[in-house]
Structures are given as C-alpha cells and as structure tokens.
Amino acid sequence: MAAKEYAGGDRADRDTELVISDMAEDDLAEVLAIERAVFPAPWSENMFRQELQFPLSRNLTAKVSGLEIVGYINFRIIAGEVHLFNIA
C-alpha cells in the first residue's frame, strides 16, 4: 500500500502533515516506546514482528510530517470485516 497523506494539525499550524504508511521493522523501536507508554500489558517486539510477517495483517503508522511516529494500528480484514488487534 502506498503512503497516504492527510493534512492534520490544528488550524494555526497548516505546515503539519500526518502521514499514514505501512509499518516496517525499522519503525518497531518507536512503536514499542508508544506501546509501553500507553498499555499496562504491552505487546512484545516479537508480537509486532509476527504481525508484520502475517500475510493478512495490515500494520500502519501515523507520522507527523513523515518523521516522528505518533500512532499505529494493527488489523486484519477477514470475510469483509475488520478485526482490530491494536491501536495507539
């Protein structure tokens, strides 16, 4: 999936872009930092790696101006239904 861009930020800051793109192994350090900060029982690095390798899994990151990861989502679409596994 190609990266998609969404012009986000508040109205005073129109230079900020929220870039949604496929999660890569290089993103895991930032993703794990968020995961550990927001969940009392965070996913392990291995759990994220397994999702990245699973063919039906969709793993996306949200980056501010294409640089800093500020969120992510892991889901699968099965039989026309979205099965959400993780979001932050």
HUQUINOR-V725603 format. One record per pair of residues at least 6 apart in sequence whose C-alpha atoms are under 7 Angstrom apart, sorted by the first residue. I is the first residue (numbers start at 1). J is the second residue. Records with the same first field share a line. If there is no record, write none. Layout:
I: J, J
This chain:
1: 22
2: 21
3: 20, 21, 22
4: 19, 20, 21
5: 17, 18, 19, 20
6: 17, 18, 19
7: 16, 17, 18
8: 16, 17, 18
9: 16, 17
16: 64, 65
17: 64, 65
18: 62, 63, 64, 65, 66
19: 62, 63, 64, 65, 66
20: 60, 61, 62, 63
21: 60, 61, 62
22: 59, 60, 61
23: 59, 60, 61
30: 69
32: 45
35: 42, 43
36: 42
51: 57
52: 59
56: 76
57: 74, 75, 76
58: 74, 75, 76
59: 73, 74, 75
60: 72, 73, 74
61: 69, 71, 72, 73
62: 69, 70, 71, 72
63: 69, 70
64: 70
71: 88
72: 87, 88
73: 86, 87, 88
74: 84, 85, 86, 87
75: 82, 83, 84, 85, 86
76: 82, 83, 84
77: 83
